[in-house]
């Protein structure tokens, strides 16, 4: 008997022994006043014997992995009979009726303990199986802990990155705002200087000295006006025209030339690599179709 089985079988055996002794004693004491004590002893032994016989047969079937409902019903019947005898004795006892009634449940309790022991045996596992289950559970807990740690680390990293990006964006926005303010002030100063009466004459005199000769579009003898630089959009660079797509015949010819450029003939992968390296352009679908046509020809 293993240590785990003893945890359930020993209480059931002890409860059964106490119940049988108590039932036998009650039957002998109770019925011994109305009939010879030998007959009362036989009745008590019959109740306990029937109960013990059905219990032994149930344990034999359980050891074989089988179960019999009629045998179980007969065993519970003997347990109910023993309980009924104890209750009837407690009800007719003149003294200590409460004490006898308090122990009347022992036969049913013994049957219940044997039921628990049977369930324990049907669900018991070997040590290796329990170790495997514990290993699987521990592995699952480890993986869950690692996943939680990874998620927390990724969340912390993402939070730090977002904070850094936000701070950098705020700094860039402040610098851009300060630069725009500075440019606006400088431009306003230039505009006010240009439109001023006295400063305009001074700039015109400076312009005269640095622009000798006749300026195209300006009347001779008249000093050209100093103008502010013009800010405007630049002319977009025209996009490069894409090369025209190859026709199927041209594509077949190129594929055939590249394929037979060496002996033995190149594979599709080598041909495709040299086709792209030569600067030709074609979709994978068209190139593979041309390869099939060339090979089949």
Legacy VTK file of the C-alpha trace (Angstrom):
# vtk DataFile Version 3.0
C-alpha trace
ASCII
DATASET POLYDATA
POINTS 297 float
0.000 0.000 0.000
1.451 3.340 -1.033
1.567 6.372 1.233
-0.992 8.249 -0.856
-3.456 5.316 -0.776
-3.071 4.994 2.980
-4.344 8.547 3.374
-7.851 7.439 2.361
-7.980 3.710 3.086
-6.906 3.876 6.748
-9.718 6.278 7.827
-12.242 4.127 5.925
-11.013 0.917 7.607
-11.056 2.526 11.066
-14.555 3.939 10.568
-15.795 0.549 9.303
-14.366 -1.300 12.308
-15.875 1.163 14.787
-19.239 1.022 13.025
-19.323 -2.806 12.982
-18.375 -3.089 16.655
-20.933 -0.464 17.619
-23.672 -2.109 15.559
-22.940 -5.535 17.061
-22.911 -4.174 20.617
-26.171 -2.276 20.142
-27.940 -5.295 18.617
-26.784 -7.573 21.453
-27.735 -5.070 24.184
-31.017 -4.041 22.595
-32.343 -7.381 21.379
-30.760 -9.375 24.219
-33.561 -8.303 26.544
-36.254 -9.654 24.202
-34.508 -12.817 22.911
-31.561 -14.987 23.838
-28.302 -13.143 23.463
-26.947 -15.763 21.077
-29.734 -14.978 18.630
-29.056 -11.251 19.052
-25.357 -11.931 18.398
-26.222 -13.796 15.192
-28.412 -10.893 14.027
-25.625 -8.423 14.686
-23.049 -10.577 12.945
-25.443 -10.990 10.013
-25.743 -7.237 9.547
-22.008 -6.703 9.865
-21.209 -9.770 7.784
-23.475 -8.715 4.935
-21.962 -5.262 4.975
-18.401 -6.637 5.061
-19.115 -9.138 2.261
-20.515 -6.498 -0.098
-17.614 -4.192 0.753
-15.070 -6.933 -0.044
-16.765 -7.689 -3.361
-16.842 -3.985 -4.264
-13.111 -3.714 -3.532
-12.436 -6.778 -5.708
-14.358 -5.263 -8.613
-12.557 -1.926 -8.131
-9.186 -3.688 -8.260
-10.221 -5.175 -11.621
-11.353 -1.792 -12.910
-15.016 -2.820 -12.819
-18.127 -1.701 -10.995
-21.472 -3.304 -10.093
-24.466 -1.149 -9.267
-26.481 -3.948 -7.586
-23.593 -4.779 -5.251
-23.216 -1.122 -4.364
-26.946 -0.876 -3.685
-26.838 -3.923 -1.389
-23.881 -2.438 0.493
-25.737 0.837 1.054
-28.787 -1.180 2.132
-26.789 -2.888 4.894
-25.396 0.490 5.897
-28.904 1.928 6.145
-30.019 -1.074 8.187
-27.155 -0.592 10.638
-27.947 3.101 10.891
-31.628 2.320 11.420
-30.777 -0.099 14.226
-28.668 2.541 15.960
-31.377 5.188 15.571
-34.068 2.835 16.874
-31.920 1.914 19.868
-31.282 5.595 20.603
-35.004 6.329 20.399
-35.896 3.563 22.897
-33.000 4.055 25.248
-33.967 5.498 28.608
-30.594 7.046 29.325
-27.968 8.618 27.064
-30.367 8.708 24.090
-28.574 11.751 22.668
-25.188 10.040 22.813
-26.469 6.933 21.017
-28.186 9.117 18.400
-24.960 11.073 17.856
-23.079 7.923 16.772
-25.887 6.561 14.600
-24.330 8.118 11.473
-21.120 6.052 11.703
-22.222 3.264 9.255
-23.130 5.778 6.557
-19.933 7.704 7.238
-17.908 4.506 6.734
-19.636 3.868 3.372
-18.958 7.457 2.339
-15.254 7.106 3.200
-15.013 3.966 1.044
-16.666 5.917 -1.785
-14.062 8.665 -1.421
-11.281 6.063 -1.411
-12.653 4.549 -4.637
-12.702 7.965 -6.307
-9.136 8.533 -5.103
-7.990 5.279 -6.694
-9.709 6.016 -10.021
-8.048 9.413 -10.270
-4.621 8.496 -8.852
-1.558 9.052 -11.036
1.951 7.660 -10.925
4.886 9.690 -9.678
6.327 10.116 -13.175
3.001 11.423 -14.478
2.728 13.881 -11.598
6.286 15.065 -12.235
5.497 15.517 -15.943
2.363 17.526 -15.100
4.289 19.677 -12.637
6.986 20.251 -15.252
4.415 21.306 -17.842
2.733 23.651 -15.370
6.056 25.139 -14.340
7.073 25.619 -17.976
3.761 27.348 -18.690
4.258 29.621 -15.668
7.800 30.428 -16.784
6.664 31.258 -20.315
3.850 33.433 -18.983
6.264 35.281 -16.682
8.760 35.822 -19.508
5.966 37.067 -21.794
4.753 39.492 -19.128
8.290 40.750 -18.552
8.836 41.167 -22.302
5.588 43.102 -22.677
6.435 45.351 -19.737
9.925 45.983 -21.155
8.556 46.731 -24.624
5.921 49.038 -23.136
8.588 50.876 -21.136
10.847 51.171 -24.188
7.977 52.448 -26.335
7.031 54.960 -23.656
10.619 56.195 -23.463
10.848 56.429 -27.258
7.605 58.354 -27.524
8.713 60.719 -24.773
12.033 61.319 -26.552
10.318 61.860 -29.912
7.822 64.232 -28.323
10.552 66.237 -26.627
12.612 66.368 -29.827
9.559 67.452 -31.795
8.826 70.143 -29.235
12.414 71.410 -29.472
12.252 71.436 -33.274
8.945 73.287 -33.148
10.396 75.890 -30.761
13.475 76.373 -32.961
11.293 76.720 -36.059
9.054 79.206 -34.308
12.051 81.249 -33.122
13.594 81.154 -36.614
10.343 82.240 -38.235
10.015 85.094 -35.741
13.597 86.175 -36.395
13.115 86.036 -40.186
9.863 87.962 -39.925
11.521 90.674 -37.892
14.463 90.866 -40.291
12.146 91.033 -43.276
10.042 93.709 -41.587
13.204 95.712 -40.881
14.312 95.422 -44.513
10.877 96.443 -45.754
10.707 99.445 -43.447
14.247 100.407 -44.464
13.375 100.142 -48.156
10.207 102.174 -47.815
11.834 104.871 -45.653
12.520 108.217 -47.340
16.007 108.957 -46.092
17.231 105.352 -46.050
15.877 104.851 -49.551
18.063 107.704 -50.811
21.091 106.288 -49.052
20.509 102.825 -50.569
19.955 104.424 -53.986
23.278 106.245 -53.730
25.030 103.038 -52.767
23.338 101.246 -55.653
24.539 103.939 -58.064
28.147 103.443 -57.099
28.064 99.675 -57.279
26.128 99.578 -60.611
28.093 101.740 -63.090
27.007 102.207 -66.658
23.549 101.873 -68.126
21.236 99.315 -66.618
18.952 97.570 -69.111
15.364 98.733 -68.749
16.403 101.882 -66.832
16.366 105.379 -68.305
19.893 106.880 -68.571
20.635 109.324 -65.767
17.995 107.796 -63.473
19.266 105.759 -60.534
17.637 102.300 -60.340
15.555 101.531 -57.263
16.941 99.083 -54.679
14.621 96.037 -54.575
14.233 93.332 -51.971
14.998 89.758 -53.011
11.960 87.797 -54.110
11.093 84.532 -52.336
9.095 82.181 -54.481
8.673 78.531 -55.421
11.368 76.863 -57.442
10.666 75.264 -60.785
10.132 71.512 -60.392
12.581 69.192 -62.060
10.820 67.152 -64.744
10.603 63.477 -63.935
12.722 61.055 -65.887
10.783 59.222 -68.517
10.553 55.499 -67.908
11.874 53.157 -70.505
9.211 51.640 -72.777
8.105 48.132 -71.834
9.566 45.266 -73.835
7.284 43.388 -76.180
6.850 39.646 -75.822
9.015 38.994 -78.887
11.841 41.208 -77.608
11.560 39.640 -74.140
11.718 36.131 -75.629
14.775 37.066 -77.671
16.615 38.519 -74.659
15.771 35.509 -72.492
16.976 33.120 -75.203
20.245 35.033 -75.699
21.006 35.154 -71.955
20.035 31.504 -71.465
22.353 30.265 -74.211
25.187 32.666 -73.356
26.985 29.780 -71.664
27.178 26.032 -72.093
25.317 24.278 -70.603
22.303 26.572 -70.721
21.677 28.744 -67.662
18.928 28.018 -65.152
15.996 30.358 -64.695
17.473 31.900 -61.535
20.838 32.614 -63.201
19.117 33.956 -66.303
16.861 36.221 -64.190
19.851 37.578 -62.270
21.777 38.411 -65.456
18.629 39.871 -67.010
18.227 42.334 -64.128
21.961 43.061 -63.992
21.922 44.004 -67.687
19.465 46.809 -66.895
16.395 45.223 -68.459
13.029 45.571 -66.757
10.116 43.144 -66.798
7.710 41.773 -64.232
8.365 38.351 -62.727
5.202 36.989 -64.330
6.203 38.124 -67.854
9.803 36.982 -67.381
8.753 33.521 -66.251
6.262 33.296 -69.129
9.017 34.173 -71.616
11.257 31.531 -70.032
8.567 28.864 -70.481
8.016 29.846 -74.108
11.736 29.759 -74.878
12.265 26.411 -73.171
9.250 24.886 -74.908
10.351 26.104 -78.341
LINES 1 298
297 0 1 2 3 4 5 6 7 8 9 10 11 12 13 14 15 16 17 18 19 20 21 22 23 24 25 26 27 28 29 30 31 32 33 34 35 36 37 38 39 40 41 42 43 44 45 46 47 48 49 50 51 52 53 54 55 56 57 58 59 60 61 62 63 64 65 66 67 68 69 70 71 72 73 74 75 76 77 78 79 80 81 82 83 84 85 86 87 88 89 90 91 92 93 94 95 96 97 98 99 100 101 102 103 104 105 106 107 108 109 110 111 112 113 114 115 116 117 118 119 120 121 122 123 124 125 126 127 128 129 130 131 132 133 134 135 136 137 138 139 140 141 142 143 144 145 146 147 148 149 150 151 152 153 154 155 156 157 158 159 160 161 162 163 164 165 166 167 168 169 170 171 172 173 174 175 176 177 178 179 180 181 182 183 184 185 186 187 188 189 190 191 192 193 194 195 196 197 198 199 200 201 202 203 204 205 206 207 208 209 210 211 212 213 214 215 216 217 218 219 220 221 222 223 224 225 226 227 228 229 230 231 232 233 234 235 236 237 238 239 240 241 242 243 244 245 246 247 248 249 250 251 252 253 254 255 256 257 258 259 260 261 262 263 264 265 266 267 268 269 270 271 272 273 274 275 276 277 278 279 280 281 282 283 284 285 286 287 288 289 290 291 292 293 294 295 296
